[in-house]
């Protein structure tokens, strides 16, 4: 005899997982704003810059921004590795640490 599936419980679990993922994304975006120093900008300026970035149609400019962002995260991960005793993998092995988000390092 087959076990009856509890669709309500499965749906509730999926909704909870979606909420957790959304909350994690919002937290990571906040960490990104802080890590880049953009938290020094007033909200209107930051929002305007982001709106311009989203509306940007110039693929070359977007690629330049992507490369600059990749270099930023690469530098941060190396810096985090040096502060952890030279082992660049140590930040990734810490529970809850995401070296790309800069959560293991104070900004400033």
Secondary structure, DSSP 4 states (H G I P E B T S, - for coil): -PPPP-HHHHHHHHHHHHHHHHHHHHHHHHHHHHHHTGGGS-HHHHHHHHHHHHH---HHHHHHHHHHHHHHHHHHHHHHHHHTTS-TTHHHHSTT--TTTTTTS---
